[in-house]
Amino acid sequence: MQWNSLLNPASSPFVALRRDMERHLGRDVESTFAGMSVVEHEDRWTVAVDVPGLAEGDVNITVQDGLLVIDGERQLPVPENARAVFNDRSAGKFRRSLRLREGVDVNSIDASLQLGVLTLTLQKTAEAGAKKIAIRSGQ
């Protein structure tokens, strides 16, 4: 069986060009591995980050000065006395960050990792909820 390196998107010069362009624009070029979504609920936000193949010890989560940072590293080691002949799996360091809105209770952030998805639950503070404004009569 022949392994075709053209099937490896990382080896494409167009992928490298796009990464360079994204980097110059200040965009997060390492996000293809750790895809992320944010969903707002009435009482909380849920952040989901795809981290296939990683365990709890491979991911770090910090909050400082209103910035939530999720980073880590995925390694794909090749055993001794062996050589990789084809690989299109993502590996390396990743870093995702979110500027937190006012109204997030940073002391109650919960994180869980299941089936390759890191899920963060960010509770809203009481001040962050919607407030009903009563209308008075003009009389």
LINTAQUI-V311490 format. One line per field, one symbol per residue. ss: DSSP state (H for helix, E for strand, C for the rest). psi: psi as a letter, one per 20 degrees, with the letter a starting at -180 (. if undefined). burial: # if it has 24 or more other C-alpha atoms within 12 Angstrom, else .. Layout:
ss: ???
psi: ???
burial: ???
//
This chain:
ss: CCCCHHHCHHHCHHHHHHHHHHHHCCCCCCCCCCCEEEEECCCEEEEEEECCCCCHHHEEEEEECCEEEEEEEECCCCCCCCCCCCCCCCCEEEEEEEECCCCECHHHCEEEEECCEEEEEEEECHHHCCCCCCCCCCC
psi: pppoiiiohhiphhggggggggghijroijihgmqqqppprgjrqppppompjqrhiipppqppljppporappqmqpqqkrqpippkqpraqqpqqpoqrqjpnhijpppqopljpppppoqqrhhirqpppqpqqi.
burial: ............................########.......###########.#..####.....#.#####...............#..######.#...#.#..#.#.#...########...............
//
